[in-house]
């Protein structure tokens, strides 16, 4: 007797289960203000700075995961973001940008999580890799164009959002999702990966809250 229906592909289940978290993350006040044109150039710079800490950690664990049989399938040099972020920060803040930025509390917790999970558990690494890079290739493209128009950037300042080595982001994402579906995870491990994706989205939401709080604190000190 055949099955009544085929199981939902893992990549579809992952996308569906995380869609609510994704919406709430994007809707966090700091980011929505930036998207609506109510945020300032300094707000954008603050976001870029926090991204640097996150991607510096993620790409460090990527280097450690290159020989893992599961994680290595998802690793592509075409996704690397740290050099672009460093060029953006040099353009936005000057050559001494490293001395001007510090991680917010949520960013530090996020980095600690990536370092702990990403270096020891292939599924956890993929969860954080998926959350960041597929988001960058999706909504991130729109954000980059929006920031370019808003602040008069050409490529300097928004290099983070430009993937010159990926001609067709949709095709790249389709292959990535096929790789998710082919990963040798049982149902329990798939649940763990989905849970870790939700953790990553929560960090993103909390980061926007932190950025808004830091902005409010800075404004109160000036007043």
PALUM-789860 format. One record per residue (C-alpha): residue in three letters; chain; x, y, z negated. Coordinates in nm, 3 decimals. Layout:
+------+-------+---------+---------+---------+
| resn | chain |       x |       y |       z |
+------+-------+---------+---------+---------+
|  ALA |     A |       X |       Y |       Z |
...
+------+-------+---------+---------+---------+
This chain:
+------+-------+---------+---------+---------+
| resn | chain |       x |       y |       z |
+------+-------+---------+---------+---------+
|  UNK |     A |   0.000 |   0.000 |   0.000 |
|  UNK |     A |   0.155 |   0.330 |   0.110 |
|  UNK |     A |   0.183 |   0.643 |  -0.095 |
|  UNK |     A |  -0.100 |   0.891 |  -0.059 |
|  UNK |     A |   0.139 |   1.177 |   0.001 |
|  UNK |     A |   0.510 |   1.240 |   0.027 |
|  UNK |     A |   0.676 |   1.399 |  -0.276 |
|  UNK |     A |   0.746 |   1.771 |  -0.256 |
|  UNK |     A |   1.106 |   1.833 |  -0.146 |
|  UNK |     A |   1.325 |   1.945 |  -0.434 |
|  UNK |     A |   1.408 |   2.278 |  -0.269 |
|  UNK |     A |   1.036 |   2.354 |  -0.235 |
|  UNK |     A |   0.966 |   2.260 |  -0.597 |
|  UNK |     A |   1.257 |   2.478 |  -0.706 |
|  UNK |     A |   1.135 |   2.776 |  -0.505 |
|  UNK |     A |   0.776 |   2.739 |  -0.626 |
|  UNK |     A |   0.870 |   2.694 |  -0.991 |
|  UNK |     A |   1.100 |   2.996 |  -0.990 |
|  UNK |     A |   0.879 |   3.230 |  -0.785 |
|  UNK |     A |   0.707 |   3.381 |  -1.090 |
|  UNK |     A |   1.039 |   3.440 |  -1.264 |
|  UNK |     A |   1.175 |   3.593 |  -0.945 |
|  UNK |     A |   0.886 |   3.838 |  -0.922 |
|  UNK |     A |   0.920 |   3.945 |  -1.284 |
|  UNK |     A |   1.296 |   3.985 |  -1.240 |
|  UNK |     A |   1.255 |   4.210 |  -0.937 |
|  UNK |     A |   0.981 |   4.404 |  -1.111 |
|  UNK |     A |   1.187 |   4.499 |  -1.415 |
|  UNK |     A |   1.163 |   4.875 |  -1.461 |
|  UNK |     A |   1.524 |   4.971 |  -1.389 |
|  UNK |     A |   1.530 |   4.787 |  -1.057 |
|  UNK |     A |   1.183 |   4.895 |  -0.948 |
|  UNK |     A |   1.282 |   5.260 |  -1.010 |
|  UNK |     A |   1.593 |   5.211 |  -0.799 |
|  UNK |     A |   1.387 |   5.053 |  -0.521 |
|  UNK |     A |   1.123 |   5.329 |  -0.532 |
|  UNK |     A |   1.385 |   5.600 |  -0.497 |
|  UNK |     A |   1.354 |   5.718 |  -0.857 |
|  UNK |     A |   1.692 |   5.580 |  -0.963 |
|  UNK |     A |   2.014 |   5.777 |  -0.928 |
|  UNK |     A |   2.348 |   5.705 |  -0.768 |
|  UNK |     A |   2.485 |   5.647 |  -1.117 |
|  UNK |     A |   2.213 |   5.388 |  -1.177 |
|  UNK |     A |   2.320 |   5.206 |  -0.863 |
|  UNK |     A |   2.687 |   5.220 |  -0.968 |
|  UNK |     A |   2.594 |   5.076 |  -1.309 |
|  UNK |     A |   2.429 |   4.782 |  -1.134 |
|  UNK |     A |   2.729 |   4.724 |  -0.906 |
|  UNK |     A |   2.959 |   4.723 |  -1.208 |
|  UNK |     A |   2.757 |   4.453 |  -1.386 |
|  UNK |     A |   2.746 |   4.249 |  -1.066 |
|  UNK |     A |   3.125 |   4.249 |  -1.059 |
|  UNK |     A |   3.148 |   4.079 |  -1.400 |
|  UNK |     A |   2.888 |   3.819 |  -1.299 |
|  UNK |     A |   3.043 |   3.732 |  -0.963 |
|  UNK |     A |   3.396 |   3.737 |  -1.101 |
|  UNK |     A |   3.285 |   3.461 |  -1.340 |
|  UNK |     A |   3.082 |   3.272 |  -1.079 |
|  UNK |     A |   3.361 |   3.270 |  -0.823 |
|  UNK |     A |   3.616 |   3.164 |  -1.083 |
|  UNK |     A |   3.408 |   2.855 |  -1.167 |
|  UNK |     A |   3.353 |   2.804 |  -0.793 |
|  UNK |     A |   3.727 |   2.757 |  -0.760 |
|  UNK |     A |   3.717 |   2.497 |  -1.039 |
|  UNK |     A |   3.424 |   2.312 |  -0.878 |
|  UNK |     A |   3.577 |   2.274 |  -0.531 |
|  UNK |     A |   3.665 |   1.910 |  -0.590 |
|  UNK |     A |   3.336 |   1.808 |  -0.749 |
|  UNK |     A |   3.157 |   1.574 |  -0.503 |
|  UNK |     A |   2.816 |   1.736 |  -0.558 |
|  UNK |     A |   2.904 |   2.102 |  -0.620 |
|  UNK |     A |   3.157 |   2.124 |  -0.336 |
|  UNK |     A |   2.883 |   2.070 |  -0.075 |
|  UNK |     A |   2.735 |   2.410 |  -0.163 |
|  UNK |     A |   3.061 |   2.606 |  -0.169 |
|  UNK |     A |   3.130 |   2.833 |   0.128 |
|  UNK |     A |   3.390 |   3.106 |   0.168 |
|  UNK |     A |   3.127 |   3.296 |   0.367 |
|  UNK |     A |   2.946 |   3.371 |   0.041 |
|  UNK |     A |   3.239 |   3.518 |  -0.154 |
|  UNK |     A |   3.139 |   3.857 |  -0.299 |
|  UNK |     A |   3.415 |   3.969 |  -0.537 |
|  UNK |     A |   3.637 |   4.142 |  -0.277 |
|  UNK |     A |   3.334 |   4.335 |  -0.145 |
|  UNK |     A |   3.231 |   4.435 |  -0.498 |
|  UNK |     A |   3.584 |   4.554 |  -0.574 |
|  UNK |     A |   3.591 |   4.760 |  -0.255 |
|  UNK |     A |   3.249 |   4.907 |  -0.341 |
|  UNK |     A |   3.364 |   5.001 |  -0.691 |
|  UNK |     A |   3.684 |   5.159 |  -0.561 |
|  UNK |     A |   3.472 |   5.367 |  -0.321 |
|  UNK |     A |   3.212 |   5.457 |  -0.586 |
|  UNK |     A |   3.437 |   5.514 |  -0.889 |
|  UNK |     A |   3.794 |   5.545 |  -0.761 |
|  UNK |     A |   4.099 |   5.322 |  -0.789 |
|  UNK |     A |   4.080 |   5.313 |  -1.168 |
|  UNK |     A |   3.730 |   5.157 |  -1.162 |
|  UNK |     A |   3.837 |   4.870 |  -1.388 |
|  UNK |     A |   3.902 |   5.115 |  -1.671 |
|  UNK |     A |   3.558 |   5.272 |  -1.625 |
|  UNK |     A |   3.334 |   4.965 |  -1.653 |
|  UNK |     A |   3.238 |   4.732 |  -1.937 |
|  UNK |     A |   2.994 |   4.440 |  -1.946 |
|  UNK |     A |   2.656 |   4.504 |  -2.107 |
|  UNK |     A |   2.549 |   4.253 |  -2.378 |
|  UNK |     A |   2.329 |   4.055 |  -2.137 |
|  UNK |     A |   2.605 |   4.049 |  -1.877 |
|  UNK |     A |   2.847 |   3.907 |  -2.133 |
|  UNK |     A |   2.600 |   3.635 |  -2.230 |
|  UNK |     A |   2.537 |   3.561 |  -1.862 |
|  UNK |     A |   2.911 |   3.534 |  -1.794 |
|  UNK |     A |   2.955 |   3.309 |  -2.097 |
|  UNK |     A |   2.676 |   3.083 |  -1.970 |
|  UNK |     A |   2.827 |   3.062 |  -1.621 |
|  UNK |     A |   3.168 |   2.981 |  -1.770 |
|  UNK |     A |   3.028 |   2.712 |  -1.998 |
|  UNK |     A |   2.778 |   2.548 |  -1.764 |
|  UNK |     A |   2.938 |   2.618 |  -1.430 |
|  UNK |     A |   3.272 |   2.459 |  -1.511 |
|  UNK |     A |   3.138 |   2.136 |  -1.657 |
|  UNK |     A |   2.805 |   2.048 |  -1.493 |
|  UNK |     A |   2.756 |   2.033 |  -1.116 |
|  UNK |     A |   2.380 |   2.082 |  -1.138 |
|  UNK |     A |   2.421 |   2.386 |  -1.361 |
|  UNK |     A |   2.680 |   2.532 |  -1.126 |
|  UNK |     A |   2.445 |   2.484 |  -0.830 |
|  UNK |     A |   2.159 |   2.646 |  -1.027 |
|  UNK |     A |   2.358 |   2.967 |  -1.079 |
|  UNK |     A |   2.508 |   2.952 |  -0.728 |
|  UNK |     A |   2.161 |   2.916 |  -0.576 |
|  UNK |     A |   2.006 |   3.192 |  -0.786 |
|  UNK |     A |   2.270 |   3.448 |  -0.696 |
|  UNK |     A |   2.366 |   3.378 |  -0.337 |
|  UNK |     A |   2.031 |   3.279 |  -0.188 |
|  UNK |     A |   1.886 |   3.586 |  -0.357 |
|  UNK |     A |   2.160 |   3.796 |  -0.198 |
|  UNK |     A |   2.077 |   3.652 |   0.144 |
|  UNK |     A |   1.705 |   3.716 |   0.092 |
|  UNK |     A |   1.588 |   4.023 |  -0.102 |
|  UNK |     A |   1.945 |   4.146 |  -0.133 |
|  UNK |     A |   1.952 |   4.233 |   0.236 |
|  UNK |     A |   1.653 |   4.464 |   0.192 |
|  UNK |     A |   1.805 |   4.620 |  -0.121 |
|  UNK |     A |   2.130 |   4.690 |   0.063 |
|  UNK |     A |   1.952 |   4.870 |   0.347 |
|  UNK |     A |   1.742 |   5.065 |   0.099 |
|  UNK |     A |   2.046 |   5.180 |  -0.100 |
|  UNK |     A |   2.224 |   5.279 |   0.223 |
|  UNK |     A |   1.933 |   5.504 |   0.320 |
|  UNK |     A |   1.882 |   5.637 |  -0.031 |
|  UNK |     A |   2.245 |   5.736 |  -0.096 |
|  UNK |     A |   2.377 |   5.790 |   0.255 |
|  UNK |     A |   2.608 |   5.487 |   0.256 |
|  UNK |     A |   2.725 |   5.327 |   0.578 |
|  UNK |     A |   2.917 |   5.018 |   0.474 |
|  UNK |     A |   3.129 |   5.161 |   0.192 |
|  UNK |     A |   2.934 |   5.123 |  -0.130 |
|  UNK |     A |   2.706 |   4.844 |  -0.008 |
|  UNK |     A |   2.965 |   4.590 |   0.105 |
|  UNK |     A |   2.827 |   4.349 |  -0.153 |
|  UNK |     A |   2.510 |   4.314 |   0.053 |
|  UNK |     A |   2.685 |   4.266 |   0.388 |
|  UNK |     A |   2.763 |   3.908 |   0.488 |
|  UNK |     A |   2.968 |   3.956 |   0.804 |
|  UNK |     A |   3.050 |   3.587 |   0.829 |
|  UNK |     A |   2.686 |   3.472 |   0.822 |
|  UNK |     A |   2.528 |   3.556 |   1.156 |
|  UNK |     A |   2.192 |   3.400 |   1.073 |
|  UNK |     A |   2.100 |   3.419 |   0.702 |
|  UNK |     A |   1.778 |   3.223 |   0.755 |
|  UNK |     A |   1.961 |   2.932 |   0.919 |
|  UNK |     A |   2.221 |   2.938 |   0.640 |
|  UNK |     A |   1.948 |   2.925 |   0.375 |
|  UNK |     A |   1.771 |   2.642 |   0.559 |
|  UNK |     A |   2.089 |   2.432 |   0.554 |
|  UNK |     A |   2.143 |   2.516 |   0.186 |
|  UNK |     A |   1.790 |   2.393 |   0.105 |
|  UNK |     A |   1.854 |   2.073 |   0.300 |
|  UNK |     A |   2.164 |   2.024 |   0.085 |
|  UNK |     A |   1.953 |   2.073 |  -0.228 |
|  UNK |     A |   1.711 |   1.808 |  -0.105 |
|  UNK |     A |   1.999 |   1.570 |  -0.034 |
|  UNK |     A |   2.170 |   1.614 |  -0.373 |
|  UNK |     A |   2.182 |   1.279 |  -0.558 |
|  UNK |     A |   1.978 |   1.393 |  -0.857 |
|  UNK |     A |   1.704 |   1.191 |  -1.023 |
|  UNK |     A |   1.381 |   1.357 |  -1.140 |
|  UNK |     A |   1.522 |   1.433 |  -1.485 |
|  UNK |     A |   1.831 |   1.601 |  -1.343 |
|  UNK |     A |   1.620 |   1.798 |  -1.096 |
|  UNK |     A |   1.420 |   1.930 |  -1.393 |
|  UNK |     A |   1.741 |   2.031 |  -1.568 |
|  UNK |     A |   1.856 |   2.220 |  -1.258 |
|  UNK |     A |   1.522 |   2.400 |  -1.227 |
|  UNK |     A |   1.537 |   2.492 |  -1.596 |
|  UNK |     A |   1.885 |   2.638 |  -1.546 |
|  UNK |     A |   1.763 |   2.843 |  -1.248 |
|  UNK |     A |   1.493 |   2.984 |  -1.477 |
|  UNK |     A |   1.764 |   3.066 |  -1.733 |
|  UNK |     A |   1.956 |   3.254 |  -1.462 |
|  UNK |     A |   1.647 |   3.451 |  -1.363 |
|  UNK |     A |   1.589 |   3.543 |  -1.727 |
|  UNK |     A |   1.943 |   3.677 |  -1.748 |
|  UNK |     A |   1.870 |   3.894 |  -1.446 |
|  UNK |     A |   1.551 |   4.029 |  -1.602 |
|  UNK |     A |   1.729 |   4.095 |  -1.931 |
|  UNK |     A |   2.011 |   4.271 |  -1.745 |
|  UNK |     A |   1.768 |   4.521 |  -1.594 |
|  UNK |     A |   1.631 |   4.585 |  -1.943 |
|  UNK |     A |   1.989 |   4.639 |  -2.069 |
|  UNK |     A |   2.063 |   4.878 |  -1.783 |
|  UNK |     A |   1.749 |   5.079 |  -1.861 |
|  UNK |     A |   1.843 |   5.093 |  -2.231 |
|  UNK |     A |   2.199 |   5.204 |  -2.152 |
|  UNK |     A |   2.061 |   5.475 |  -1.922 |
|  UNK |     A |   1.821 |   5.598 |  -2.193 |
|  UNK |     A |   2.100 |   5.603 |  -2.451 |
|  UNK |     A |   2.326 |   5.799 |  -2.219 |
|  UNK |     A |   2.048 |   6.050 |  -2.150 |
|  UNK |     A |   1.982 |   6.099 |  -2.522 |
|  UNK |     A |   2.351 |   6.169 |  -2.586 |
|  UNK |     A |   2.353 |   6.435 |  -2.315 |
|  UNK |     A |   2.031 |   6.598 |  -2.439 |
+------+-------+---------+---------+---------+
